[in-house]
Amino acid sequence: MALAVFDVDGTLVAGPSTEKRLFRFLLRQGWLKPAQLAAFLRFGAVHASEYGWHAWKKDKAYLAGLHCADVEALVAGWVRRSAPRWWFPPCLDRLRRHQAAGDTVVLLTGTPQFLADALARELGAAQAIGTRCASAAGRFLARPPLRHPFGPAKLELLKALCADLGVTASDLHAYADSAHDLPLLRF
């Protein structure tokens, strides 16, 4: 049995990223108000010196103030209805072949954890490792994520996953699409 790790955006999902889709969905549903949009813009401006251009990748402040459980429930239904149209067929076929072989399939993505979990359920993946957004008292906060699988952090999460599962590099298959994922692909 092997471990098959899949990036989501640009790999399993074709077209716009899952997070862009989420943002537009929440906006259309009326969940993103001026306060969330202002928090999003403020986060990017405040954290640009710390994260550079990647501040926008870490920026989950558009969720600020929303109830975590409500967003998770809304997103679960949306993913069930919509995600089948998003898959990139060649990569989905590869994922299905790993599942048929009995391999453990894990999603490793920078998308928010609640969205990654919903995608994993739809795909029948063993687990998802996504961005853990800051929250308190059941509401999202406009703070940097507690965990953000991107670049070197993604590789460290992969190493920890392999150690937890007792998997060596020879039993690992990784799929990704970005230059930022090269360390992960070279592992």
Disulfide bonds with the S-S distance in Angstrom:
none
